[in-house]
Amino acid sequence: MLQFIKFRKNYDNHPVLAIDDMTIAPGIYWIKGSNGSGKSTLLKVLAGILDFDGDIRLNDNISPKKQTIAYRERVNFAEAEPVFPEFLTGKEMIALFAASKNAPAKQEEYFVESMHMQPYLHRPLGTYSSGMLKKLSLVLAFMGNPELILLDEPLITIDQESLRILYGWIAEKHQQGVNFFLSSHQSLQQDGLPVTKEILVDDKTIKFIS
Ligand SMILES: Nc1ncnc2c1ncn2[C@@H]1O[C@H](COP(=O)(O)OP(=O)(O)OP(=O)(O)O)[C@@H](O)[C@H]1O
């Protein structure tokens, strides 16, 4: 599903990740690691937000460097603490993402309704609570036809009911062949989420631990 080739990520001259050659099979991966180990950096690189040395290949050999648009259509990302333009409404933000991700018409309705977000979608994002922003960022991460969805700390700020709904979305998409990288300091081994494999970010590299 994903391949790292002579991959390096430095901030200025400070090395954060170095993965020589590694292939990751399809699945749902729980990305673990201590504070500052490089989990968010890994996800941002995979999302195509940060530059890096070496290369990454997704499924049919799609590289974020060589097939940038095709890659970004296939990979969706939700940040740990999402920040959106405060003057846009939730509805406008979804419309923007739907257009950029070539989402099927009305695709968002299922996600918005199941998370009970209709009552506030018309409001500017500056008026949203952190949980409301988080839920919006999760909806956006499911828009379009992604092959890989990256969720950075999806558990923070959302309530138990929303978490149960999110696990249902992940299970459904996984059945359709979508892969997931989920970073979390809290356990992801709960009812409702399909079996996850674990990857540890440690000592500037990544290791399979289950
Ligand atoms: N924009 C940046 N400029 C310079 N260094 C950075 C930048 N972002 C992150 N770092 C450094 O890269 C390393 C990895 O940070 P990262 O945010 O990826 O860790 P993390 O595993 O997600 O941590 P946490 O569990 O605390 O969220 C840290 O040493 C951090 O200081």
The ligand as a Gaussian input file, in Angstrom:
#p B3LYP/6-31G(d) Opt

LIG

0 1
 N        8.006000      23.124000      12.340000
 C        8.991000      22.547000      13.038000
 N       10.235000      23.097000      13.031000
 C       11.251000      22.510000      13.706000
 N       11.125000      21.372000      14.422000
 C        9.921000      20.800000      14.466000
 C        8.796000      21.347000      13.782000
 N        7.728000      20.546000      14.006000
 C        8.162000      19.543000      14.789000
 N        9.478000      19.693000      15.068000
 C       10.309000      18.773000      15.867000
 O       10.218000      17.484000      15.274000
 C       10.152000      16.489000      16.279000
 C        8.888000      15.640000      16.059000
 O        7.737000      16.449000      16.295000
 P        6.269000      15.884000      16.054000
 O        5.313000      17.001000      16.258000
 O        6.253000      15.173000      14.751000
 O        6.162000      14.812000      17.227000
 P        4.929000      13.931000      17.752000
 O        5.407000      12.519000      17.835000
 O        3.723000      14.190000      16.924000
 O        4.742000      14.508000      19.211000
 P        3.477000      14.606000      20.216000
 O        3.167000      13.209000      20.695000
 O        4.006000      15.465000      21.309000
 O        2.341000      15.247000      19.457000
 C       10.209000      17.207000      17.624000
 O       11.569000      17.175000      18.055000
 C        9.792000      18.613000      17.295000
 O       10.422000      19.542000      18.142000

